Amino acid sequence: VWDNKIMETSVFKREHLSDVQQISPSLYNLTIGLTLCWGFFVNWLMIVTIPVESLYAFDLRIFFIGYFLCCMAGSFILNRSENPLVSFFGYNMIVVPFGLVLNLVLSHYDSALVLEAMRVTGEITFVMMLLGSMYPAFFLGIGRALFFSLLITVIVEAVEVFIFHRSHPMMDWVVALIFSAYIGYDWARANAIPKTLDNAVDSAAALYLDIINLFLRILRILSRR
């Protein structure tokens, strides 16, 4: 969640043309799609090839410290670089630790439920990207509201979990709705900045984080049926 917000502060402020040659809108959107597919493919490959038992052999505190450091480093690279290959390397620094976390999380769920959550997430993603293309002005106008909604939700959820040691099912619905809106928002912003290969990779990274967070919440919602 926080890696997404840190990254966006720079990436989506690139509103003016740079010395980098722009590409066609179709190639730009295709690059975003292929970059997203690469991230999901890497995650799938990690899940099917890395035994979850080997991850539990590590101290989870060290594991998650490494996770956050790797994600923050990837976000920093995405922020600073205007080279698509360097940005793609930063993108993978986010994708790989997320794949390890997904491996831990999905081991607790039935495969049929995981596939259903993937299908629902894909449907929501398609709809929100479509709406983001149809009503870009609306989505671009709700960015501040989304940020503060997410910030308040994260604080409330952290207090409930770490202080009161409980979680509310409604919070999953709230977070799922926020990240659904974020997909439309980030898609609208991706198409509002110069269409370069580097910006396509950076935009895909933001959308990747939105989609993964949405998927995890949908999975939790479906598991409660």
Secondary structure as the mmCIF struct_conf table of DSSP 4:
data_model
#
loop_
_struct_conf.conf_type_id
_struct_conf.id
_struct_conf.beg_label_comp_id
_struct_conf.beg_label_asym_id
_struct_conf.beg_label_seq_id
_struct_conf.end_label_comp_id
_struct_conf.end_label_asym_id
_struct_conf.end_label_seq_id
HELX_RH_AL_P HELX_RH_AL_P1 TRP A 2 VAL A 11
TURN_TY1_P TURN_TY1_P1 PHE A 12 LYS A 13
BEND BEND1 HIS A 16 HIS A 16
BEND BEND2 ASP A 19 VAL A 20
HELX_LH_PP_P HELX_LH_PP_P1 GLN A 21 GLN A 22
HELX_RH_AL_P HELX_RH_AL_P2 PRO A 25 THR A 49
BEND BEND3 ILE A 50 ILE A 50
HELX_RH_AL_P HELX_RH_AL_P3 VAL A 52 TYR A 56
TURN_TY1_P TURN_TY1_P2 ALA A 57 ALA A 57
BEND BEND4 PHE A 58 PHE A 58
HELX_RH_AL_P HELX_RH_AL_P4 LEU A 60 ARG A 80
HELX_RH_AL_P HELX_RH_AL_P5 PRO A 84 LEU A 106
TURN_TY1_P TURN_TY1_P3 SER A 107 HIS A 108
BEND BEND5 TYR A 109 TYR A 109
HELX_RH_AL_P HELX_RH_AL_P6 SER A 111 MET A 134
HELX_RH_AL_P HELX_RH_AL_P7 PRO A 136 LEU A 140
TURN_TY1_P TURN_TY1_P4 GLY A 141 ILE A 142
HELX_RH_AL_P HELX_RH_AL_P8 GLY A 143 PHE A 162
TURN_TY1_P TURN_TY1_P5 ILE A 163 ILE A 163
BEND BEND6 PHE A 164 PHE A 164
HELX_RH_AL_P HELX_RH_AL_P9 PRO A 169 ALA A 190
TURN_TY1_P TURN_TY1_P6 ASN A 191 ALA A 192
BEND BEND7 ILE A 193 ILE A 193
HELX_RH_AL_P HELX_RH_AL_P10 LEU A 197 SER A 223
TURN_TY1_P TURN_TY1_P7 ARG A 224 ARG A 224
#
